[in-house]
Amino acid sequence: MPKLKLGDAVTVTCDGCESPIPAKITFIARNSEFTPPVIYSLDERSKLVFMIEARTDKPERLRVGQPVSITLGERQ
């Protein structure tokens, strides 16, 4: 977390996406939250997460609620 900052490049990938989608971090929460119940197991429920949002110049390639994977930095 200490290394992330607004404007940092990330790469978005998803099942069925033709190619990786570049994006930039646009929001980083100041406070942590408990993970939603669909994410944690009973053994890991005490872990906290920070919400981070990223935006892409190609939003038409994704759908609202679609599961994606995020990688720090842009893929070439």
C-alpha positions in Angstrom: 0.0 0.0 0.0 2.6 2.6 0.8 4.0 2.3 -2.7 0.7 2.9 -4.5 -0.3 6.4 -5.5 -2.9 8.2 -7.7 -2.1 8.0 -11.4 -0.1 4.7 -11.1 -0.6 2.4 -14.1 -2.3 -0.9 -13.7 -3.3 -3.6 -16.1 -6.8 -5.1 -16.2 -7.4 -8.7 -17.5 -10.4 -10.9 -17.6 -11.7 -14.2 -18.9 -12.6 -13.6 -22.5 -10.9 -10.3 -22.8 -8.9 -10.2 -26.1 -6.0 -8.3 -24.6 -5.0 -6.6 -21.4 -6.6 -3.2 -20.7 -4.4 -0.4 -19.4 -5.9 1.7 -16.5 -4.7 4.3 -13.9 -5.5 4.4 -10.2 -8.0 7.2 -9.5 -8.9 6.6 -5.9 -7.3 5.0 -2.8 -9.3 4.8 0.4 -7.8 6.3 3.5 -9.3 3.7 5.8 -9.3 -0.1 5.7 -12.5 -2.1 5.6 -13.4 -5.7 6.5 -13.5 -8.0 3.5 -17.0 -8.8 2.3 -18.2 -12.3 3.3 -18.0 -13.6 -0.2 -14.3 -13.0 -0.3 -13.0 -14.2 3.1 -12.9 -17.6 4.6 -13.5 -18.2 8.3 -9.7 -18.6 8.7 -8.9 -15.2 7.2 -11.9 -13.0 8.2 -9.7 -10.7 10.3 -7.9 -9.4 7.3 -8.6 -5.9 6.2 -8.7 -4.4 2.7 -8.4 -1.0 1.1 -10.6 0.0 -1.7 -8.7 1.2 -4.8 -10.4 2.3 -8.0 -8.8 2.5 -11.4 -10.2 3.9 -14.7 -9.5 2.9 -18.3 -9.8 4.9 -21.5 -11.7 1.9 -22.9 -14.6 1.2 -20.5 -16.7 -0.3 -23.3 -14.4 -3.4 -23.1 -15.7 -4.2 -19.6 -19.2 -4.7 -18.0 -20.3 -3.5 -14.6 -19.8 -6.3 -12.0 -17.5 -8.3 -14.3 -14.8 -10.2 -12.4 -11.3 -8.9 -13.4 -7.7 -9.3 -12.3 -5.5 -6.3 -11.7 -1.7 -6.2 -12.1 0.4 -3.3 -11.0 2.2 -1.6 -13.9 1.3 -1.7 -17.5 2.0 -4.7 -19.6 3.8 -4.1 -22.9 
